[in-house]
Amino acid sequence: MWLASHRCSHGHTYLSHYECYKKEVLGGQADRIGFFDIESSGLEANFAIMFSYAILDEQGEVHGRTVTQDEVKSGVWDYQLCKELVDDFRKFDKIIGYYIKDRRFDLPFVRSRCMHHGIDFPKYGELKIQDLYDSVKNKMKLRRSGLVNACEFLGIKSKGHPLDFNVWLKAWQGDPKTLNYIWTHNVEDVESTRDLYNRVKDYTRKSNTSI
């Protein structure tokens, strides 16, 4: 009740601007936020691998990479990529993405790949997440609630390198040019996610859902 009835320096309740409560009242640091997305060869983790991941931090630095040609051709696949992603996850307190949470795509896919490889994926309670799909679906009224649709409607630049079936097929061969296209596509997605977050964050409650 106190959080809902007292306001931060921005004029919002501390319930809606909980990060302000932590800084202004508790004197703590705001969450380290990363905007997250992956690209994969398919939708099911037992028949596909992760081609790349990207996490954009609040300073504009992108963490991540694609698999390499050597990793693809040697059959290592996404093992090292999964290890690096888990290490990068632990640099953040909160991950924000689009259609990422359980029963959706990115996090269940990555968790499955890490479990397959025997990699220590973050446990429940280690990392907070926010799925912007919920914000768009619940707070806006669009014909479709996909990332591209929401961004186009709000005038946010997205998908300069759109999904191309032929590109994703060639990536199985480890072609560097193809993998670079996928990486650029991946980075564009996290940049769009950041910009979309900044447009919708004041219309939705802060999420403390765990990974």
C-alpha positions in Angstrom: 0.0 0.0 0.0 2.9 2.4 0.8 4.4 1.8 -2.6 1.1 2.5 -4.3 0.5 5.7 -2.5 3.9 7.3 -2.6 5.6 8.8 -5.7 9.1 8.9 -7.1 10.9 11.9 -8.6 9.3 11.1 -12.0 5.8 11.5 -10.5 4.9 7.8 -10.7 4.0 5.6 -7.8 6.9 3.5 -6.4 4.8 0.4 -7.3 5.0 1.3 -11.0 8.6 2.6 -10.8 10.1 0.1 -8.4 13.6 0.8 -9.6 13.2 4.4 -8.4 12.1 3.0 -5.0 15.3 1.0 -4.8 17.4 4.0 -5.7 15.6 6.8 -3.9 14.3 5.0 -0.8 16.6 2.0 -0.3 19.6 3.7 -1.7 20.4 0.6 -3.8 21.4 0.2 -7.3 19.0 -0.3 -10.2 18.8 -3.7 -11.9 21.4 -4.3 -14.6 19.1 -4.8 -17.6 19.8 -6.7 -20.8 17.7 -6.9 -23.9 17.8 -10.5 -25.2 17.1 -12.5 -28.3 18.4 -15.7 -30.0 18.3 -17.1 -33.5 18.1 -20.8 -34.1 17.9 -23.3 -36.9 14.4 -24.4 -35.9 11.8 -24.2 -33.2 12.4 -27.5 -31.3 15.5 -27.9 -29.2 15.9 -31.6 -29.9 16.0 -31.0 -33.7 17.7 -27.7 -33.9 20.6 -25.6 -32.5 21.1 -22.0 -31.5 22.8 -20.0 -34.3 23.4 -16.9 -32.3 22.4 -14.9 -29.2 22.6 -11.2 -28.5 22.1 -9.3 -25.2 22.1 -5.5 -25.5 23.1 -3.7 -22.3 21.9 -0.2 -21.2 25.2 1.3 -22.4 24.6 0.1 -25.9 27.1 -2.8 -25.9 26.0 -6.0 -27.5 27.1 -9.3 -25.8 27.0 -12.4 -27.9 28.0 -13.9 -31.3 27.1 -16.6 -33.8 28.4 -20.1 -34.0 31.5 -20.4 -36.2 32.1 -22.4 -39.3 34.5 -24.7 -37.4 31.9 -25.3 -34.7 29.2 -26.2 -37.2 31.5 -28.5 -39.3 33.1 -30.2 -36.4 29.8 -31.1 -34.8 30.4 -29.0 -31.7 27.4 -27.1 -32.7 26.2 -24.6 -30.0 27.9 -26.1 -27.0 30.4 -23.2 -26.5 27.8 -20.7 -27.5 25.5 -22.0 -24.8 28.3 -21.7 -22.2 29.0 -18.1 -23.2 25.4 -17.2 -23.1 25.0 -18.5 -19.5 28.1 -16.5 -18.5 26.6 -13.4 -20.1 23.3 -14.0 -18.4 25.0 -13.7 -15.0 26.2 -10.2 -15.8 22.6 -9.0 -15.5 19.8 -8.9 -12.9 17.0 -8.8 -15.4 16.5 -9.9 -19.0 13.9 -8.3 -21.3 12.8 -9.9 -24.5 9.9 -10.6 -26.8 8.1 -14.0 -26.7 10.8 -15.4 -24.5 9.3 -16.8 -21.4 8.1 -20.4 -20.5 5.7 -22.0 -23.0 7.0 -19.5 -25.6 10.4 -19.7 -27.3 13.8 -18.2 -26.5 14.3 -19.2 -22.8 12.8 -22.7 -23.1 14.9 -23.4 -26.2 18.1 -22.2 -24.6 17.4 -24.0 -21.3 16.8 -27.2 -23.2 20.0 -26.8 -25.2 22.0 -26.2 -22.0 20.5 -29.2 -20.3 21.4 -31.3 -23.3 25.0 -30.1 -23.1 25.2 -30.5 -19.3 25.7 -26.7 -18.9 24.6 -25.0 -15.6 21.7 -22.9 -16.8 20.4 -20.3 -14.2 18.0 -21.8 -11.7 14.7 -20.4 -10.7 15.2 -17.2 -8.7 18.6 -16.3 -10.1 17.5 -13.9 -12.8 14.4 -11.8 -13.4 12.7 -11.7 -16.8 10.2 -9.5 -18.6 8.4 -10.6 -21.8 7.2 -7.5 -23.8 4.8 -9.7 -25.7 2.6 -9.5 -22.6 2.8 -5.7 -22.6 1.8 -5.5 -26.3 -0.9 -8.2 -26.0 -2.5 -6.8 -22.9 -2.0 -3.0 -23.2 -2.4 -2.5 -27.0 -5.0 -3.5 -29.5 -3.3 -4.8 -32.7 -4.4 -7.3 -35.3 -1.2 -9.2 -34.6 1.0 -8.9 -31.5 4.4 -9.8 -33.1 7.5 -7.7 -32.5 7.6 -6.4 -36.1 3.9 -5.5 -36.1 4.3 -3.6 -32.8 7.4 -1.8 -33.9 6.0 -0.8 -37.3 2.8 0.5 -35.6 4.9 2.7 -33.2 7.3 3.8 -35.9 10.3 1.9 -34.5 12.9 0.7 -37.0 13.1 -3.1 -37.2 14.1 -6.0 -39.4 16.5 -4.3 -41.9 17.7 -7.9 -42.4 14.4 -9.9 -42.4 14.0 -13.7 -41.8 15.0 -15.5 -45.1 14.4 -19.2 -45.3 17.3 -19.7 -47.7 19.8 -17.8 -45.5 18.8 -20.0 -42.4 19.3 -23.2 -44.5 22.7 -22.1 -45.7 23.8 -21.4 -42.1 23.8 -25.2 -41.5 26.9 -25.2 -43.8 28.6 -22.7 -41.5 28.9 -20.1 -44.3 30.5 -17.0 -42.7 28.5 -14.5 -44.9 25.3 -16.2 -44.0 26.1 -16.3 -40.3 27.0 -12.6 -40.4 23.5 -11.9 -41.9 21.9 -13.8 -39.0 24.0 -11.9 -36.5 23.0 -8.6 -37.9 19.3 -9.7 -37.8 19.8 -10.8 -34.2 21.3 -7.4 -33.2 18.5 -5.6 -34.9 16.0 -7.5 -32.9 17.5 -6.6 -29.5 17.7 -2.9 -30.6 14.1 -3.0 -31.6 13.2 -4.7 -28.3 15.0 -1.9 -26.3 13.2 0.8 -28.3 9.8 -1.0 -27.8 10.5 -1.3 -24.1 11.1 2.4 -23.8 7.7 3.1 -25.5 5.6 0.7 -23.4 7.3 0.6 -20.0 5.1 3.3 -18.4 1.9 1.4 -19.3 2.7 -1.9 -17.6 3.7 -3.1 -14.1 7.4 -3.9 -13.6 7.8 -7.7 -13.9 9.7 -9.7 -11.3 9.1 -13.0 -12.9 12.0 -15.4 -12.5 13.8 -17.2 -15.3 
